[in-house]
Amino acid sequence: MTSLDPDRLLPTDPRSRAIARALFETVETLPIISPHGHCDPNWFADDMRFPDPASLFVVPDHYVFRMLVSQGIPHADLGVARRDGGRVETDPRMIWRRFATHFHLFRGTPSSMWLTHAFEHVFGVEEVLSEQTADAIYDHIETRLADPAYRPRALFDQFQIACLATTDGALDDLSAHGRIRESAWSGRIIPTYRPDTIIDPETPDFVANLQTLAEITDEDTTTWDGYLAAHRKRRAYFKSMGATASDHGHPKATTANFPIAETKALFAKALLGECNAVEADLFRGQMLTEMARMSLDDGLVLQLHAGSHRNHSAPVLAMHGRDAGFDIPTRTDYVLSLQPMLDAVGMEPNLTIILFTLDETAYSRELAPLAGAYPALKLGPPWWFHDSYEGIQRFRRATTETCGFYNTVGFNDDTRAFCSIPARHDVSRRVDCAYLADLVATGRLAENDAFELAHDLTLTLPQQAYNL
């Protein structure tokens, strides 16, 4: 029988554990704020049952299938679609059996804790997943999924999610969000403006995307002024549908603030598809500064997710496309890269720019000092490969002494795996309480301040940072 340790992730020292346990008890059942993630809004618009256990836990979760692929199990055997329409496994029970047979591979990883939490606390699974228990657990979860209590809206309410933000392309019509708003359901699902496909000249079909942007905004996107006006219209539309933030996934943290003549010349090259790699990076950087200026006008929070080398494996990209588990962290400069944007808007107290990184070496050297100086900057929580016990601990230890807690924004789960949301927030709350307990036990923080901080890290900071 599986049973998660009630004191998991809390300190082992008895005094610190007692403090951490008391702190955690005050935040354990607080509502979840999920201000950045990748859940599909159609789940909540249509409120249809999830198809099967494999489609819920394996096929869409790159944390899961990348580990299995690393041990020689082909993507196709895990149901990951091929770009050429070639054969992949379509039997969800077979996919589940492969997953279960290799579940031991996740020992000691965050995925193991997230999955076990979801199995036990969401679905009431009482056995450890293995080759021997695969079919019984599959049938158990399948039975639960057929129950209306396990449809997306019901689970959203069960998870006590106060707000969940999706990530939506700038050209998306947001029809799913419209259906949610028109329904009688009270769950708060909001979009996030993600304009990468109309900002990055290296995006496939970039020029065609700008034509589509022109058609839906009635602006001439072949001119610089028309292009910016089209962005403003899309941002206004997203905001009318509840958005409070934009999100930008760039390979580097490059920003730029060129004179208008140079900017227009760079835009002209982008329109012709003639930007080299350096020029494409500079255009993305110029657009980050433009987006920050627009945020001063419309109030949208700007999130920058930098430092991922996307689609590292060319054969996997060719066969399975993007988001197939082969995005790899890379070194990222922030001090010099962000300076042009910060010279333009960094001292604005009414602007919020949230920085995320996959380069942990930048925490104490660059990011914490920047956020500890510029009013516009806040540090996002550990992201992707680092939203874990060790990753959150490293983040707090590397940044707190320089920028404090109140230049950070709490936690967000950044997940496509809906049922992992409670588990991820549980981990974050436990690790933060463990860190606060250590500060109290070593005389660096008053105990009453620790209780206030535990609440702020869980609710107040994300609510304030994202204007929720």
N, C-alpha and C positions, 0 to 999 in steps of 0.2 A: 504494500500500500504506500502511495506517495503522500507526503505531508511536508509542506514548506515550513521551515523553522520560523516560529513567530518572532524570533530575535535576529533573523537573517540581516546581514550587513551592518548590524549595530556593533559598537566596540566590544572587544573581549574583556577589557579591564572592567571589573565590577562597578567601580564608581562611575566611570564614563558611560557604561551600559545603562545604569539606572537613570542617569540624566537623559541620555538619548531616548530611552524608552518613554520617559515622561514627556519629552518634547514630541515624539512621534504620535503619542496618543492624542495630542491636541490638533494634529493635522491629518491624521490617517483617513478620516471620513469627510474631509472638506471637498467641495465640488472640484471637478477637474476643469482647468482652463487649458485648451489645446489650440494655441494661436498660430501654429504653423504645422502643416502636415499634408499628406497626399491621399487621404481617403476620397473615394469617388462619391460626389454629391448625388449621383443617380441612386445609390443605395438607399438614401433617405427620401429621395423624391418618389421612388417607386415602392419602397418598403417591401420588396420581394424577399423571400427567404434566400439565404446564401446557398449556392448550388449543392455543395458537398464539402466534407472536411478537407480534402486535398485543395480545392479551389479557395478555401478560406485560409489555410495555414501554409501551404507549400508553394503553389504555382505563382502567386503574386509577390512573394516575400524574398527579395534578393539576399537578405541575411541568411535565409534557410538554404536556398538552392545553391548559393555560391560555395558554401561549406561542402555540400554534397558533390558539386562539380570538382572542387579541389581534391576530392578523393577518387576521381575518375568516373563519376556517374554522369553521363551526357545530359545536357539541358533537355534534349528531346525526350529522354526517359522520365523527366520530371514534368512533362506537359508544357514546357516553355515553347511558345510558337516559333516557327521558322518563317523567315521573310519570304522564302520561295514557296511557301505552302506545303513543304515536304512533310513526311510522316513524323508525328510526335505521338507520345502516349496519350490516349484520350480516356482510358479507363481510370477514374479517380481512385478506385480501390487499389489498383496496381501502383499508382503514384504513391499512395499512402503507405503501402507495404514497403516500398523502397525507402521512404522517409523513416518509417518505424524501425526497419532493420538496421539503419545507420544512425539512429538517434543518439547512440553513445558518442558520436563524433562531437556533439555539442557540449560535452561535459566541461564545466568550468567557464563556459561562455555566457554572456548576457542573454543570448538567444535561448539557452536552456532554461534560465530563470523565467524569462518572459513566457515561453511556451508552457512550462509547468504551471505557472500562475494561471494562465488562461485555461488550461485543461482542468485544473483543480477548482479554481474559484468561479469560473464562468460556466463550465460544463459539468462540474461535479465528477470528473474522472478520478477514480481512486487507485488506479494501478499505474505503474511506470510503463511508458511506451517502449515497446520492444518488438522484435519479430514475432514473439509468442503472443503478445497482447494486441497486435495491430488490428486484427479484424474485430475483436470485441470492442476496442476503443472507437474504431471507425463507426461501428453500428450504434454505439452509445451516443456519439456526437451527432450522427445522422438523425437519430430519433429526436434529439434536442432541436436540431435545426428545423425539423418539421413542425415544431411547436411555435405558435405565434409569439410566444414570449421570447423567442430567440431571433425575431426579425430585427432589422437594423434600428428602427426607431425605438423598439422596446429595450434593446441592449443599450442604446444611447442613454435612455432614461435610467436604466439599471446601473450603468457606470457612473451616474451622477455627473455627466458632462454639462457644464454650464454654457460652454461655447466651443465650437470646433470650426477651425478655418481650413478650407481646402485650398489647393493651389491650382489656378485656372489660367490657361493661355489667354493672351491679350485678345485673340480673335474669337474666343469662346462666346457663344450667345447667352451663356448662363441660364439656359432653359431649365436645367435641373434645379437651380436655386429658385427660379421663378415658381416651379411647381411646389417646392417646399413652402415658400412664402404664402402661396394660395391655399395650402392645405390647412386643416384645423389643428395640426400638430404644433406644439409650442417650442420644439427643439430649435436651438439657435445654431444654424449652419451658415457660415459666411464665406464668400469667395476671397481670394487674394490675387492681385494683379501681377501676372508673371509674363513680362514682355520679351523674353529672351529671343523668340523666333522673329521678332521685328526690330531687334536691336543688334543682333549678332550677324555681321556680314558673312560669317563662315557657316551659318545655318543653311542646310539644304532648302532651296526654294525661297531664299530671303527676298528676292525681288518680287516673286509671285505673292508672298505674304504681304508685302507693302501694297500691292494692287488690291488685295482683299481688304486690307486696312482702309484704303481709299474708298472702296465701295461701301463699307459699313459705317463710315464716318462722314461721307460726302466731303472729304478734304483731298487736296492735291498732294499726295505723298511723294511726288517727284520733286517738290520744292522743300527746302529746309523748314520754312515757316509752316507750310501745310502739314509736313510730317509731325512737327511738334504739336500742332493744333489737333491732329488726329489722336496722338497720345493723350492729350488733355481730355478729349471727349470720351475715350475709352476708360480712362481713370474715373471720370465723373460717373459713367455708367456703372462701373464696378462699385463705386462708393454708394450709388443709389440702391444697389443690391446688398449693401451691408458691409462691404470691404472696408477694412481699416489699415491695410498694409499692401505694399508691393513687395515682390521677391525677385532677386536677381541671382542666377547661378552662373558665375563667370569663372573661367579657368584661373585667372589671376585677379588680384585686387587693384589692378591698374585703374586710375582715374585721370582725367585730363580737363583742362579749362582753357581751350584755345581761343584766340580772337575769332570773331565771327567769320572772317574771310577764310581762315584756315579750316574752320569747322565745315563750312559749306563745300570747300574743295574736297575734304575727306568724305563727306556725304555723297558727293557726286561720284567719287571712285567706288563707293559702296554700291550705289545704284547700278553701276556698270559691271559689277562683279570683278573689279580690278584691284581690290585691296589685297596686299600681301599680308602675311601673318602679323607683322608688327603694326601695320595700319589698321587691321581688323581689331587688334587689341586696343589701340588708341581710340577707335570709334566707340567700342564698348565702354571705354573709360570716359569719354566725353558724355556719353548718354547717361552714365551713372550720375555725373554732375548735373545734367539736365533734369533727371528724375528727382534729384535732391531739391533742386529749385522748384519743381512742380509740387513737391511735398510741402514746401513752405506755403504754397497757395492753397492746396486742398487738404492738408493734414494727414495724408497717408504716411504711415511709417515705412521707412526704406530698409529692407533686409538684404544683406549681401552675403551670399554663400560662395566663398572663393576657395580655390586650392584643390579641386578634384581634377585629376587627369582622366577625362571621360573615355570610356570604351578602349581600354588599354590593349585588348586583344583584337587585332584586325580580323582574324578568322571568325571569332565569336560575333563581332559587329556585323560581318558580312552574312553570317548565317541566321543570327537571332535579333539583330538590331540593337538599339540603345537599351540601357537599363537592364542589362543581362548579367549583372554582378561583377563587371570588370572595370569599375571606376575605382581609381587608386589615389590615395592622398599624395600630395606633392608639396615641396617647399614653397612658401609664399612670403613675399615681402609686403609689409603694411606701412612702414614708416614713410618711405619715399613714394610708394604707390598711391597712398591716400592723400598725400599732401596737396595736390592741385584741388581736389574737391573740398578738403578741409580749409584751404585758404579762401575758398569761395563761400562756404556755408558752415564751417565747423564751429563757429562761435555762436550760432543761432540757438537760443534756449528753447525755441518752440519747434525745433526739428528733432526727430529721433531717427538715427541711423544705427541699426543693430548689426554688429559684425559677428559672423560665424567663421570658424576656421577648422581645417583638417590638419593644420600644422601646429602641433602642440608646443613646438620649440618657440613659437612666437608669443605664447601667453605672457610670460613675465618680462621678456625682452622688449616687446613691441605693443601688444594689444592692451595690456593692463595700464601701462603708462599713457597710451593715447586716450583710453576711455577715462582715465583719471585726470585728464586735463581738458579735453574738449567737451563743452556742454551738449553737443549734438550726438555724441557717441555713447553707445551702450554695448556691452558684450553679450552676445547670445550664448546659450548653454552649450556644453559639449555636444557635438553633432556627429551623427552617422556612426563612424567607427569608435567613437569615444563616449556615447551616451550610456555609460556603464558604471559600475561601482568604482573601478580604478580610474576611469576617465573623469568622472565628476570629482573624485577626490583630488586628482592632479590639477584640475581646473581651479578648484577652490584654493588649494595650497599655493598655486602659482600666481593667482590674481588678487586675492583678497587684501593682502598687505599693501598693495599699490593702488587699487581702485575701489576697494571696499565692496560691500554687498549691493549698495544702492546704485551702482553703475552697471549692474547686471539685470537680467530680465526674468529671473525665475527659470522655469523649465518648459520646453515644448518637446513633443514626442517625435515629430517629423516622420510619421509612419504611414505606410500603406496598409499595414496589418491591423485592422480595426480592433480585433479582440486583444491586441497587445497593449492598447492604450492604458487600461488600469494598471497593468504590470509595470509599464515604464514609469508612470507617475509614482507608483509605490516605491520603486527603486530610488528615484530622485529624492523623494521625501525622506526615506530612510538614510540615504547617504548624507544629505544636508543636515539631518538631525545628528548623525554621528559626528560630522565635522564641527557642528556647533557645540556638542557635548565635549569634544576635545578642547575647544577654546575655553569653555567654562572650567574644565578640570585642571587646565594649566594656568588659570588665572588671567586669561587674556580677554574674557568676556563675562559680564555680569549675568547671572542666571536668568533674571527677569528680562534682560535684553535678548537672551537666546530664545525665549518663548515668543517674544514679539517678532524676532527675525524668522523663526520657523513659519509663522503665519504669513509674513511678508513674502518670503521666498516661494511659498505655495500659491498664494492668491494675489496679494497686493501688487507685487512687482509686474507680473504678466498683465494684470488688468490695466495698470498705469501705462506700461510701455506700449501696449497695443491699443490704447484708447478704448478699452472694453468696459 
